[in-house]
Amino acid sequence: MDTVTLVSEADRRPGRVPRWVLKTVSPIVLVALWQVLSSVGILEDDTLASPLTVVQTAAGMWEDGSLQSAVTTSVVRVLAGLGVGLVAAVVLATLAGLFRRGEDVIDAPMQMLRTVPVIGLIPLLIIWFGIDEEPKIILVGLAVTFPLYMNLYGGIRNVDSSLVEAARTLGLGWFGQVRHVILPSAMPQFLIGLRYALGTAWLALVFGETINATSGIGYEMNKAREFFATDVIVVCLALYAILGLVADMIVRGLERGLLSWRPAFSGR
């Protein structure tokens, strides 16, 4: 009996509340409580705009096109930074994970650099790359490189040695072992790193869009802060949350497709 069957039978147990109901109800209850606190005056608009005000503000931003423009600009920056970080992390982690010489040369500097706050590099990035798009993209790239590197490197080094020995016994060469055993075994850990990296990418972008930005979600948030427009700030935060959720759902979809061969415990 596979994992999918077990989960389906668990969801069909008599008296058991479906999981989708629990996932839907809890956010609705929080938003309703927020609206009630705003309606009775406990939360004032200057402190935190009500959900109704936030929805009206989002609708107004959609009508004037600022919402679509901000989302498009920020998504492009994140994708560009993610591409840079993904290539760097995969190359470095593969070299360090597969070769001892690579580990000697690469891993120590990466372990030192990952402890440096990425946000603290903003002044240097401005000096090196100016105030256009480059520092924003590189900042996001740096933010995603380290979690991707750590997880892929750890995944490669934690591959069961008996699997590699079995592949060698069956006549697989070095590249065959890497392709059919090592990299597939490291894939679960890599996808965990990818989920974490996507979260840090949006966090880095918030700071990156303070660098002479004239568009983007972070720019709209910073502009709203100057006028204490909490409704616009909440709209921007909601956009970050939605985009992060969408990115996480995409990675989960990749997990289901790429890791369909691996049975996994999914809770009781």
Helices and strands as residue ranges (DSSP letters): H 3-11, H 19-39, H 51-64, H 66-98, H 100-113, G 118-121, H 122-129, H 133-157, H 161-169, H 174-177, I 178-182, H 183-208, H 217-226, H 230-258
